[in-house]
């Protein structure tokens, strides 16, 4: 028995780096999935206790998937939909209860993963990544590139694409500041925030990053310190504008900002977002609209057809959405909503969304978490990702929400 415990401890120890890198897939040639279930495997351990509210949430989803199978939809798609939700959220309850020794190891591993991604991103950006290693990395990450993607998009590090990298990078940075307890208003803190913003805007170059930066920045502000925040914002804006004028190809985030401000796209901002956001905006808005109208949703695994119906219900022609105009000849095609809750609304209706928030309410809306300036950005980022822009099977937001629970100056769970 003792040998089995030691073996499991070693297994979880070696698995730890991969929970931070969900796009790495050892079976990429046969399993075309951008999120591999490292988080779920890491969470499977004896003695894990789940809250009753989360169990009810899982039971509801399982019944929904079972009904879809019984209606003849097949087993694979409903099972994958259920597994994506479980893979993202299940690990939260493991991480808030792991022993201190393992938690400290996860922190040490995190430092290596964080700085490895920064280094690889810089090598990709400068086209200095060893090309001989590129085919090897592509065995586990088939969309890996050793240079910027072009068209205003930058690099992705050890992620599938720049938008994934940008989401993870902001959680990485927020957790780094939390672990080290770096004062964000100190010279070091301000310098790191500026460096993070520059890296995201000019290296990763994802439009998602600009929104994430803004959320991170706003989350740190207190009404008494608004003037300091304004100074930092002005310095960053001037720096970005100065550097942008010397860049041949504008980062996508800056290009979109220019269009909004200087091309006056703020006058038709809604149409502009629908056009330029790929399938994200129309997919998420359509899912929410569908879920509010259908309490039970379309059924777990029904997203391929339900998403088409949901987008058509928005009254927007496919040709008005750049993604479908470019790739699907101005016709809607099935896409999964790019947020956790929107996905629940589409497949499980507003009942699934309510059950989810009941299960996590205690962990999300604790006053002390919002009072702690280091955990508040993680809560803000989490809410943004699960509500509006993320990936339904991505465990990154839930991982760092759990870490915030562990390190915040709050009462024990």
Number of C-alpha atoms within 10 A of each C-alpha: 6 7 8 9 10 10 12 13 13 12 12 17 15 11 16 21 20 19 23 23 23 24 26 25 23 13 13 17 13 8 10 11 13 20 22 25 24 23 28 20 15 20 20 13 11 6 7 11 10 12 10 10 16 19 14 16 19 18 12 18 24 17 13 23 26 19 15 21 19 11 9 8 15 13 14 10 18 25 17 15 23 18 16 21 21 20 24 25 24 22 23 23 18 22 22 18 14 14 10 10 8 15 16 12 13 20 17 13 17 20 15 12 18 16 12 14 19 19 14 18 25 19 18 24 21 13 14 12 18 10 12 9 10 15 14 12 16 17 16 17 22 20 15 22 22 24 20 21 18 12 10 19 23 25 31 31 28 26 23 21 21 26 22 23 25 28 24 23 25 22 22 22 17 21 24 17 18 22 16 9 13 15 14 18 16 10 9 12 15 16 14 16 21 17 13 15 21 17 18 28 26 23 24 33 29 27 24 22 26 20 16 24 20 12 17 22 16 15 19 20 18 12 7 7 11 13 12 12 18 12 11 18 15 11 12 17 12 12 13 16 11 11 13 17 10 9 10 8 13 20 24 23 20 20 14 19 16 14 13 17 11 10 11 11 17 15 11 10 12 11 14 18 19 20 21 16 16 16 23 23 21 22 28 28 18 25 34 22 20 26 26 15 14 17 17 20 25 23 24 29 26 21 24 13 14 22 27 19 17 24 26 16 13 15 9 13 14 21 16 15 25 19 21 19 17 12 11 13 11 16 15 21 17 17 17 26 29 23 24 27 31 30 31 29 31 36 31 26 27 24 18 26 21 14 19 20 16 15 19 15 12 10 16 18 11 13 10 14 22 19 13 16 19 27 26 22 27 30 23 18 25 21 17 17 22 20 17 19 25 25 25 25 25 29 29 28 24 21 23 24 24 22 21 26 22 19 16 21 14 15 9 7 9
